[in-house]
């Protein structure tokens, strides 16, 4: 079983910002495993680590600039 990560820890795990992780959640790309609420206010959100990593891999593969960065031959 994989671990549950807070938004901040999830951001550190994949090297992105908290805002990016929140955007993935609001766009529907990353489902929330656990959400703690007080009335209408969201107190905390946790995401599944395996789902986070799978979403991150999809984002990397969909990035059109990533293959170009890898193929560029930089002179020393």
SVG drawing of the C-alpha trace seen along z (x, -y; Angstrom):
<svg xmlns="http://www.w3.org/2000/svg" viewBox="-21 -28 55 30">
<polyline fill="none" stroke="black" stroke-width="0.4" points="0.0,0.0 1.3,-3.4 1.5,-6.4 -0.8,-9.4 1.0,-12.7 -0.2,-16.2 -0.1,-18.7 3.2,-20.2 4.9,-16.8 3.5,-15.7 5.0,-18.9 8.4,-18.1 8.2,-14.5 7.9,-15.4 9.8,-18.7 6.9,-21.0 5.1,-23.8 2.1,-23.4 0.2,-25.5 1.0,-23.1 -0.3,-20.1 -3.5,-22.1 -4.0,-22.9 -3.7,-19.2 -6.3,-18.5 -8.7,-21.2 -8.2,-20.2 -9.2,-16.7 -5.8,-15.2 -5.0,-14.1 -7.7,-12.7 -7.8,-13.5 -7.5,-10.4 -8.7,-12.1 -10.1,-15.6 -10.7,-17.0 -13.4,-19.7 -14.9,-22.0 -18.2,-23.1 -17.4,-24.5 -13.7,-25.1 -11.1,-22.6 -8.7,-22.0 -6.4,-19.5 -6.0,-17.3 -4.0,-14.1 -3.1,-12.4 -2.0,-8.8 1.7,-8.6 1.3,-6.0 -1.4,-8.1 0.8,-11.2 3.8,-9.6 1.6,-8.2 0.2,-11.6 3.7,-13.2 4.9,-10.6 1.9,-11.5 2.7,-15.2 6.3,-14.6 5.5,-12.5 2.9,-15.1 5.4,-18.0 6.4,-18.9 9.6,-20.7 11.0,-17.8 12.2,-15.6 13.9,-18.6 15.8,-19.4 17.0,-15.8 18.1,-15.8 20.0,-19.1 23.7,-18.6 25.3,-21.3 29.0,-22.2 31.4,-21.9"/>
</svg>
